[in-house]
Amino acid sequence: MGVRVLGSLSALTSLDLSGCAQVTDVGVRVLGSLSALTYLNLGESQVTDTGLRALRSLMSALAFLYLHGCVQVMDAGVQTLGSLTALTDLSLFGCDHVTDAGVRALGSLTMLIVLLTQAEVGGSGRKWAEVVGPVSGTPRE
């Protein structure tokens, strides 16, 4: 059964699956039907860019998305997150394949105030950054 059971919980607003290494893109597609979800933690799961594409059009209420340690997520997947317009907090820390280009693609997320990433942001030379304010703003130390 696994994550499939959660697909019928249409009123679910918060879900923490961090550390669930068995969660894959198949499970994430099921989560895409949870339109009331505002908090989703998929940290250290097996989600890839394909799984992120499944989330983008189905979760208009999603405000918090944590993908820390999702080592299979790349720039293409991060770019699809630009349609999550309610997103205020996003963690990409430990997503080793996300680069500055992927982070820049989040510029359309005007509600985003916290971004944690290991990507070099804005040519800063840093391997990680915390951005507070619009993504186009200046990263904090």
Solvent accessible surface area in square Angstrom, and as a share of the most:
residue,aa,sasa,rsa
1,M,184,0.82
2,G,63,0.61
3,V,23,0.13
4,R,163,0.60
5,V,75,0.43
6,L,36,0.18
7,G,23,0.22
8,S,93,0.60
9,L,81,0.41
10,S,77,0.50
11,A,85,0.66
12,L,46,0.23
13,T,71,0.41
14,S,63,0.40
15,L,19,0.10
16,D,83,0.43
17,L,22,0.11
18,S,46,0.30
19,G,49,0.48
20,C,52,0.31
21,A,49,0.38
22,Q,163,0.73
23,V,9,0.05
24,T,56,0.33
25,D,22,0.11
26,V,85,0.49
27,G,9,0.09
28,V,0,0.00
29,R,115,0.42
30,V,35,0.20
31,L,0,0.00
32,G,0,0.00
33,S,66,0.43
34,L,0,0.00
35,S,69,0.45
36,A,35,0.27
37,L,0,0.00
38,T,52,0.30
39,Y,60,0.23
40,L,0,0.00
41,N,14,0.07
42,L,0,0.00
43,G,0,0.00
44,E,99,0.44
45,S,5,0.03
46,Q,71,0.32
47,V,0,0.00
48,T,32,0.19
49,D,20,0.10
50,T,59,0.34
51,G,0,0.00
52,L,0,0.00
53,R,95,0.35
54,A,21,0.16
55,L,0,0.00
56,R,100,0.36
57,S,91,0.59
58,L,85,0.42
59,M,0,0.00
60,S,88,0.57
61,A,37,0.29
62,L,0,0.00
63,A,18,0.14
64,F,73,0.31
65,L,0,0.00
66,Y,46,0.18
67,L,0,0.00
68,H,53,0.24
69,G,24,0.23
70,C,0,0.00
71,V,77,0.44
72,Q,71,0.32
73,V,0,0.00
74,M,93,0.41
75,D,30,0.15
76,A,52,0.40
77,G,0,0.00
78,V,0,0.00
79,Q,91,0.41
80,T,18,0.11
81,L,0,0.00
82,G,16,0.15
83,S,59,0.38
84,L,2,0.01
85,T,87,0.51
86,A,34,0.26
87,L,0,0.00
88,T,29,0.17
89,D,21,0.11
90,L,1,0.01
91,S,5,0.03
92,L,0,0.00
93,F,93,0.39
94,G,15,0.15
95,C,2,0.01
96,D,93,0.48
97,H,95,0.43
98,V,7,0.04
99,T,65,0.38
100,D,26,0.14
101,A,48,0.37
102,G,0,0.00
103,V,2,0.01
104,R,155,0.56
105,A,38,0.29
106,L,0,0.00
107,G,44,0.42
108,S,73,0.47
109,L,2,0.01
110,T,106,0.62
111,M,109,0.48
112,L,1,0.00
113,I,90,0.46
114,V,39,0.22
115,L,1,0.00
116,L,62,0.31
117,T,1,0.01
118,Q,61,0.27
119,A,5,0.04
120,E,68,0.31
121,V,11,0.06
122,G,65,0.63
123,G,59,0.56
124,S,47,0.30
125,G,51,0.49
126,R,53,0.19
127,K,146,0.62
128,W,128,0.45
129,A,2,0.01
130,E,44,0.20
131,V,1,0.01
132,V,64,0.37
133,G,17,0.16
134,P,77,0.49
135,V,15,0.08
136,S,103,0.67
137,G,32,0.31
138,T,112,0.65
139,P,23,0.14
140,R,126,0.46
141,E,163,0.73
